[in-house]
Amino acid sequence: MEAMASSPAAKPKPTTTLRVAAFSGSLRKGSWHGGLIRAAEELCEESIPGLRIDHVDISGLPMANPDLETDDGDGFPPDVEAFRDRVRAADCFLFASPEYNYSVTATLKNALDWASRGKHKGWADKAAAIVSAGGSCGGGRAAFHLRQIGVFLDIHFINKPELQVRAYEDPPKFDADGNLVDAETRERLKQVLLSLQAFALRLQH
């Protein structure tokens, strides 16, 4: 009796679901950076098992000010406390960072500062990735500056691949609402997410 041919073994799905706190440094309604995060959410749902994007809105945070802190510097306004909780609960981070005057936006720097305060910090010893979009440099100078900030915060950024989208070049990368429409950029974003997932899992073991 002939043995039945065995079907190819399916690749095992990751048993760990990593929570990725994603932050857009742009407040603009049709922001390309918000579009990159939405595309990352879709990619994780469609084709990256074990990775889940949590888009954290940082637009409502007050400007960092020690006068707002209580309990000897370990108490914070409610919006800040809720934000800090989400940072601490995350397994890794995705920063969608525009470039303003060769650096990160005040909005993003403010969020980084708030979660670095107090005894219970949330950034340290976690993996992160940076994506950016802009003109001729694609936001690369802001990404480099964000890496410098991350040194003090003990954030471990992936090195490769990088995603710095030259948004003004043809073919169009985003539509009028800031949604990512370019297939090549979408694939590059997927590779960033896969690298982030692999690095975060390595750091956990």
Backbone as numpy.savetxt, mean C-alpha at the origin, in Angstrom:
# Nx Ny Nz CAx CAy CAz Cx Cy Cz
-5.58 -54.43 -16.15 -6.42 -53.25 -16.15 -5.55 -52.02 -16.15
-5.82 -51.11 -17.09 -4.98 -49.93 -17.21 -5.22 -48.99 -16.04
-4.11 -48.42 -15.59 -4.23 -47.42 -14.52 -4.76 -46.14 -15.11
-5.63 -45.49 -14.38 -6.18 -44.21 -14.84 -5.12 -43.14 -14.71
-5.04 -42.31 -15.74 -4.08 -41.21 -15.70 -4.49 -40.22 -14.64
-3.53 -39.84 -13.86 -3.84 -38.87 -12.79 -3.86 -37.46 -13.37
-4.77 -36.66 -12.89 -4.85 -35.27 -13.34 -3.78 -34.45 -12.67
-3.31 -33.37 -13.32 -2.27 -32.54 -12.72 -2.73 -32.02 -11.37
-1.82 -32.07 -10.42 -2.17 -31.60 -9.08 -2.36 -30.09 -9.08
-3.44 -29.66 -8.45 -3.69 -28.23 -8.36 -2.72 -27.61 -7.36
-2.31 -26.36 -7.65 -1.42 -25.67 -6.72 -2.17 -25.37 -5.43
-1.56 -25.69 -4.30 -2.25 -25.42 -3.03 -2.45 -23.93 -2.83
-3.60 -23.55 -2.32 -3.86 -22.16 -2.03 -3.20 -21.79 -0.71
-2.72 -20.54 -0.62 -2.11 -20.12 0.65 -3.09 -20.29 1.80
-2.59 -20.78 2.92 -3.46 -20.97 4.08 -3.55 -19.70 4.91
-2.65 -18.77 4.67 -2.63 -17.51 5.41 -3.19 -16.39 4.54
-4.16 -15.67 5.06 -4.67 -14.49 4.36 -4.02 -13.26 4.97
-3.25 -12.56 4.18 -2.57 -11.36 4.63 -3.46 -10.14 4.43
-3.54 -9.31 5.44 -4.31 -8.08 5.36 -3.37 -6.94 4.98
-3.64 -6.33 3.85 -2.80 -5.25 3.33 -3.51 -3.92 3.57
-3.00 -3.11 4.47 -3.53 -1.76 4.66 -2.98 -0.88 3.54
-3.87 -0.31 2.74 -3.47 0.49 1.58 -3.83 1.95 1.81
-2.89 2.83 1.49 -3.05 4.26 1.75 -2.79 5.05 0.47
-3.69 5.95 0.13 -3.47 6.87 -0.98 -3.05 8.22 -0.42
-1.95 8.73 -0.92 -1.48 10.04 -0.49 -2.17 11.19 -1.17
-3.11 10.90 -2.06 -3.83 11.95 -2.78 -5.27 12.02 -2.30
-5.77 13.25 -2.14 -7.15 13.46 -1.70 -8.08 13.73 -2.88
-7.55 13.86 -4.08 -8.35 14.22 -5.24 -9.37 13.13 -5.56
-10.58 13.54 -5.91 -11.68 12.59 -6.16 -11.31 11.58 -7.25
-10.76 12.06 -8.35 -10.40 11.16 -9.44 -8.93 10.77 -9.43
-8.38 10.63 -8.24 -6.95 10.37 -8.09 -6.51 9.07 -8.77
-5.39 9.14 -9.48 -4.81 7.93 -10.05 -4.39 6.97 -8.94
-4.01 7.50 -7.79 -3.51 6.65 -6.72 -4.64 5.89 -6.05
-5.80 6.53 -5.94 -6.97 5.78 -5.52 -7.31 4.70 -6.52
-7.12 5.01 -7.82 -7.35 4.03 -8.87 -6.41 2.84 -8.79
-5.16 3.09 -8.43 -4.21 1.99 -8.26 -4.63 1.07 -7.12
-5.14 1.66 -6.04 -5.59 0.83 -4.92 -6.83 0.03 -5.30
-7.77 0.66 -6.03 -8.95 -0.09 -6.48 -8.55 -1.25 -7.38
-7.59 -1.00 -8.26 -7.12 -2.07 -9.14 -6.45 -3.18 -8.34
-5.73 -2.81 -7.29 -5.09 -3.81 -6.43 -6.15 -4.67 -5.74
-7.24 -4.04 -5.29 -8.34 -4.79 -4.68 -8.90 -5.81 -5.67
-9.13 -5.37 -6.89 -9.69 -6.26 -7.91 -8.73 -7.41 -8.22
-7.45 -7.11 -8.34 -6.48 -8.15 -8.66 -6.41 -9.21 -7.57
-6.48 -8.76 -6.32 -6.43 -9.72 -5.21 -7.66 -10.62 -5.22
-8.82 -10.03 -5.50 -10.05 -10.82 -5.54 -10.06 -11.79 -6.71
-9.49 -11.37 -7.84 -9.54 -12.17 -9.06 -8.47 -13.27 -9.11
-7.25 -12.93 -8.68 -6.16 -13.84 -9.02 -5.04 -13.96 -8.00
-5.18 -13.38 -6.80 -4.13 -13.51 -5.80 -4.74 -14.04 -4.50
-4.92 -15.35 -4.40 -5.45 -15.92 -3.16 -4.53 -15.59 -1.98
-5.13 -15.33 -0.83 -4.34 -15.10 0.37 -3.91 -13.67 0.59
-4.41 -12.75 -0.25 -4.06 -11.34 -0.10 -5.36 -10.53 -0.16
-5.54 -9.66 0.85 -6.77 -8.86 0.91 -6.43 -7.40 1.18
-6.94 -6.52 0.34 -6.66 -5.09 0.46 -7.68 -4.43 1.38
-7.18 -3.64 2.32 -8.01 -2.82 3.19 -7.66 -1.36 2.91
-8.48 -0.67 2.12 -8.20 0.72 1.76 -8.51 1.62 2.95
-7.49 2.22 3.53 -7.62 3.04 4.72 -7.66 4.51 4.32
-8.78 5.16 4.58 -8.94 6.58 4.25 -8.23 7.42 5.30
-7.27 8.24 4.87 -6.50 9.07 5.80 -6.86 10.55 5.68
-7.89 10.85 4.89 -8.21 12.26 4.60 -8.74 13.01 5.81
-9.34 12.31 6.78 -9.96 12.98 7.91 -9.08 13.12 9.13
-7.84 12.67 9.05 -6.96 12.76 10.21 -6.59 14.21 10.49
-6.62 14.63 11.75 -6.11 15.97 12.07 -4.60 16.01 11.86
-4.07 17.20 11.73 -2.62 17.31 11.61 -1.97 16.86 12.92
-0.89 16.12 12.79 -0.21 15.59 13.97 0.19 16.73 14.90
-0.21 16.60 16.15 0.01 17.66 17.13 0.04 17.02 18.52
1.18 17.04 19.20 1.25 16.43 20.54 0.24 17.01 21.53
-0.25 18.23 21.28 -1.25 18.81 22.18 -2.56 18.02 22.15
-2.79 17.23 21.10 -4.01 16.43 21.00 -3.88 15.08 21.72
-2.69 14.77 22.17 -2.44 13.49 22.82 -2.77 13.57 24.30
-3.22 12.44 24.85 -3.54 12.35 26.27 -2.83 11.14 26.87
-3.08 10.88 28.15 -2.52 9.68 28.80 -1.01 9.62 28.63
-0.36 10.74 28.92 1.11 10.82 28.81 1.62 10.45 27.42
0.89 10.88 26.41 1.33 10.65 25.04 0.90 9.32 24.45
0.04 8.58 25.14 -0.40 7.29 24.61 -1.90 7.26 24.35
-2.55 8.41 24.38 -3.96 8.52 24.04 -4.13 9.49 22.88
-5.10 9.23 22.01 -5.22 10.00 20.78 -6.69 10.30 20.48
-6.95 11.30 19.62 -8.33 11.56 19.21 -8.96 10.31 18.59
-10.29 10.17 18.64 -10.95 8.94 18.15 -10.59 8.57 16.72
-10.56 9.52 15.80 -10.22 9.21 14.41 -8.79 8.67 14.30
-7.92 9.23 15.10 -6.52 8.78 15.07 -6.40 7.38 15.69
-7.11 7.15 16.79 -7.09 5.82 17.41 -7.59 4.75 16.44
-8.69 5.05 15.72 -9.24 4.09 14.77 -8.24 3.81 13.65
-7.58 4.85 13.19 -6.56 4.69 12.15 -5.40 3.85 12.66
-4.91 4.14 13.85 -3.79 3.39 14.43 -4.15 1.92 14.62
-5.40 1.64 14.98 -5.85 0.25 15.13 -5.74 -0.51 13.81
-6.11 0.17 12.72 -6.05 -0.50 11.40 -4.62 -0.72 10.95
-3.74 0.19 11.29 -2.32 0.00 10.98 -1.77 -1.20 11.75
-2.08 -1.27 13.04 -1.58 -2.38 13.86 -2.16 -3.73 13.40
-3.40 -3.72 12.92 -4.04 -4.98 12.52 -3.53 -5.50 11.18
-2.87 -4.64 10.41 -2.41 -5.04 9.08 -1.18 -5.94 9.16
-1.07 -6.83 8.18 0.11 -7.67 8.07 1.20 -7.02 7.22
0.78 -6.14 6.32 1.72 -5.45 5.45 1.02 -4.21 4.87
1.74 -3.42 4.09 1.22 -2.14 3.64 1.44 -1.93 2.14
0.50 -1.16 1.56 0.65 -0.70 0.18 0.47 0.81 0.19
1.50 1.53 -0.21 1.45 2.98 -0.28 1.32 3.42 -1.74
0.25 4.15 -2.04 0.07 4.75 -3.36 0.42 6.23 -3.19
1.62 6.58 -3.60 2.18 7.88 -3.21 2.39 8.81 -4.39
1.64 9.91 -4.46 1.94 10.93 -5.46 3.25 11.64 -5.10
3.73 12.44 -6.04 4.92 13.25 -5.79 4.55 14.72 -5.80
4.73 15.36 -4.67 4.51 16.81 -4.56 5.85 17.45 -4.23
6.35 18.28 -5.12 7.60 19.00 -4.87 8.74 18.06 -4.47
8.88 16.98 -5.24 9.96 16.01 -5.06 9.81 15.17 -3.80
8.63 15.15 -3.17 8.49 14.42 -1.92 7.09 13.84 -1.79
6.83 13.21 -0.65 5.50 12.66 -0.36 4.56 13.80 0.00
3.28 13.54 -0.08 2.30 14.57 0.26 2.22 14.76 1.78
1.75 15.95 2.17 1.56 16.22 3.60 0.56 15.25 4.20
-0.45 14.86 3.42 -1.47 13.92 3.90 -0.85 12.59 4.30
-0.01 12.05 3.45 0.61 10.76 3.74 1.62 10.87 4.87
2.42 11.93 4.87 3.41 12.11 5.95 2.70 12.24 7.29
1.56 12.92 7.31 0.79 13.08 8.54 0.33 11.73 9.09
-0.14 10.87 8.19 -0.58 9.53 8.61 0.60 8.72 9.16
1.72 8.79 8.48 2.91 8.07 8.96 3.31 8.55 10.35
3.23 9.85 10.55 3.62 10.41 11.85 2.68 9.97 12.96
1.37 10.01 12.71 0.41 9.64 13.76 0.62 8.20 14.23
0.84 7.29 13.31 0.99 5.88 13.70 2.37 5.57 14.25
3.26 6.57 14.27 4.58 6.36 14.86 4.63 6.85 16.30
3.55 7.47 16.77 3.52 8.05 18.11 3.12 7.00 19.16
3.38 7.31 20.43 2.91 6.47 21.52 3.70 5.18 21.69
3.26 4.38 22.64 3.96 3.13 22.96 3.66 2.03 21.96
2.42 1.99 21.46 2.00 0.88 20.60 2.03 1.32 19.13
3.17 1.11 18.52 3.38 1.53 17.13 3.02 0.38 16.19
2.58 0.73 14.98 2.10 -0.31 14.08 2.91 -0.55 12.83
3.84 0.34 12.51 4.58 0.20 11.25 5.69 -0.83 11.32
6.30 -0.99 12.46 7.59 -1.67 12.57 7.54 -3.14 12.18
8.60 -3.53 11.45 8.88 -4.93 11.13 7.82 -5.56 10.24
7.21 -4.76 9.37 6.23 -5.28 8.41 6.66 -4.93 6.99
6.24 -5.75 6.05 6.57 -5.53 4.65 5.69 -4.45 4.04
6.20 -3.80 3.00 5.43 -2.76 2.33 5.88 -2.63 0.88
5.00 -2.08 0.08 5.31 -1.78 -1.31 4.83 -0.37 -1.61
5.48 0.27 -2.57 5.12 1.62 -3.01 4.76 1.58 -4.48
3.64 2.20 -4.83 3.29 2.42 -6.23 3.02 3.91 -6.40
3.33 4.44 -7.56 3.16 5.86 -7.79 2.84 6.12 -9.25
2.30 7.29 -9.50 1.97 7.70 -10.87 2.20 9.20 -10.98
2.69 9.62 -12.12 2.95 11.05 -12.28 3.51 11.36 -13.64
4.39 12.34 -13.70 4.95 12.81 -14.95 6.13 11.97 -15.41
7.20 12.66 -15.81 8.32 11.96 -16.46 9.00 10.95 -15.55
8.99 11.20 -14.23 9.61 10.26 -13.29 8.61 9.30 -12.67
7.33 9.46 -13.00 6.32 8.56 -12.47 6.16 8.59 -10.97
6.63 9.67 -10.33 6.55 9.74 -8.86 7.71 9.07 -8.15
8.76 8.75 -8.89 9.86 7.99 -8.32 10.61 8.70 -7.22
10.70 10.04 -7.28 11.43 10.75 -6.22 10.67 10.70 -4.90
9.33 10.77 -4.97 8.53 10.62 -3.75 8.68 9.22 -3.18
8.70 8.22 -4.06 8.86 6.84 -3.61 10.20 6.67 -2.88
11.24 7.29 -3.42 12.55 7.19 -2.78 12.53 7.88 -1.43
11.89 9.03 -1.32 11.80 9.73 -0.04 10.99 8.92 0.98
9.93 8.27 0.52 9.13 7.43 1.41 9.96 6.29 1.97
10.83 5.74 1.15 11.73 4.69 1.65 12.63 5.22 2.76
13.09 6.47 2.62 13.93 7.05 3.66 13.17 7.20 4.98
11.92 7.66 4.89 11.08 7.77 6.09 10.90 6.39 6.72
10.72 5.39 5.87 10.50 4.03 6.35 11.68 3.44 7.09
12.87 3.96 6.87 14.04 3.46 7.59 13.85 3.67 9.09
13.45 4.89 9.48 13.24 5.16 10.91 12.05 4.38 11.46
11.00 4.22 10.64 9.80 3.52 11.10 9.97 2.01 11.08
11.10 1.53 10.58 11.41 0.09 10.51 10.44 -0.66 9.61
10.02 0.00 8.52 9.20 -0.65 7.49 10.15 -1.32 6.50
9.81 -2.54 6.09 10.66 -3.28 5.16 10.03 -3.26 3.76
10.53 -2.40 2.91 9.98 -2.27 1.56 10.54 -3.32 0.62
9.68 -3.83 -0.26 10.20 -4.69 -1.32 11.06 -3.82 -2.25
12.06 -4.42 -2.84 12.92 -3.67 -3.77 12.46 -3.79 -5.21
12.03 -4.97 -5.59 11.60 -5.21 -6.96 10.32 -6.03 -6.96
9.46 -5.87 -7.94 9.54 -4.85 -9.00 9.07 -3.49 -8.50
9.45 -2.45 -9.20 8.97 -1.11 -8.91 7.83 -0.77 -9.86
6.92 0.08 -9.42 5.84 0.55 -10.28 5.73 2.06 -10.15
6.27 2.75 -11.14 6.21 4.20 -11.22 5.60 4.53 -12.59
4.32 4.84 -12.58 3.55 4.96 -13.82 3.71 6.35 -14.42
4.19 6.40 -15.64 4.25 7.68 -16.37 2.89 7.93 -16.99
2.06 8.59 -16.21 0.63 8.62 -16.51 0.26 9.46 -17.72
1.13 10.34 -18.16 0.80 11.21 -19.28 1.20 10.63 -20.63
1.89 9.50 -20.62 2.33 8.90 -21.86 1.24 8.01 -22.45
1.21 7.89 -23.77 0.29 6.97 -24.44 0.83 5.54 -24.33
-0.06 4.55 -24.29 -1.53 4.67 -24.26 -2.01 5.17 -22.90
-3.25 5.67 -22.83 -3.78 6.18 -21.56 -3.71 5.11 -20.47
-3.27 5.53 -19.29 -3.17 4.59 -18.16 -4.41 4.60 -17.28
-5.09 5.76 -17.20 -6.26 5.92 -16.33 -7.39 6.59 -17.11
-8.63 6.31 -16.70 -9.75 7.02 -17.33 -10.04 8.30 -16.56
-11.11 9.00 -16.93 -11.42 10.29 -16.33 -11.75 10.19 -14.85
-12.13 9.02 -14.38 -12.46 8.82 -12.97 -11.28 8.29 -12.16
-10.13 8.17 -12.79 -8.95 7.69 -12.10 -8.81 6.19 -12.05
-9.64 5.46 -12.79 -9.55 4.00 -12.81 -8.42 3.54 -13.72
-7.69 2.55 -13.30 -6.59 2.01 -14.10 -7.17 1.22 -15.27
-6.80 1.61 -16.49 -7.36 0.97 -17.69 -6.29 0.33 -18.56
-5.03 0.52 -18.24 -3.95 -0.01 -19.07 -3.59 -1.42 -18.62
-3.69 -2.37 -19.53 -3.48 -3.79 -19.18 -2.04 -4.06 -18.75
-1.07 -3.44 -19.40 0.33 -3.68 -19.03 0.61 -3.18 -17.61
0.10 -1.99 -17.29 0.30 -1.45 -15.94 -0.40 -2.33 -14.91
-1.56 -2.84 -15.26 -2.29 -3.73 -14.35 -1.47 -4.99 -14.06
-0.83 -5.53 -15.07 0.00 -6.72 -14.87 1.22 -6.38 -14.01
1.80 -5.22 -14.22 2.94 -4.79 -13.39 2.51 -4.63 -11.93
1.31 -4.09 -11.73 0.78 -3.95 -10.37 0.59 -5.32 -9.73
0.13 -6.27 -10.49 -0.05 -7.63 -9.98 1.29 -8.20 -9.51
2.34 -7.97 -10.27 3.65 -8.49 -9.88 4.16 -7.83 -8.60
3.85 -6.56 -8.41 4.19 -5.88 -7.16 3.48 -6.55 -5.99
2.21 -6.82 -6.16 1.42 -7.44 -5.09 1.92 -8.85 -4.77
2.27 -9.60 -5.77 2.80 -10.95 -5.53 4.13 -10.89 -4.78
4.96 -9.92 -5.13 6.23 -9.75 -4.43 6.00 -9.34 -2.98
5.04 -8.44 -2.75 4.70 -8.03 -1.40 4.20 -9.22 -0.58
3.35 -10.02 -1.17 2.83 -11.21 -0.48 3.96 -12.15 -0.09
4.84 -12.44 -1.02 5.94 -13.37 -0.74 6.86 -12.84 0.36
7.16 -11.54 0.31 8.05 -10.95 1.30 7.40 -10.92 2.68
6.12 -10.56 2.74 5.41 -10.53 4.02 5.37 -11.92 4.66
5.15 -12.94 3.85 5.13 -14.30 4.39 6.51 -14.71 4.91
7.57 -14.30 4.22 8.92 -14.58 4.69 9.18 -13.93 6.03
8.73 -12.70 6.20 8.96 -11.98 7.46 8.21 -12.61 8.62
7.12 -13.31 8.32 6.33 -13.94 9.38 6.90 -15.27 9.84
7.89 -15.80 9.15 8.45 -17.10 9.51 9.91 -17.00 9.91
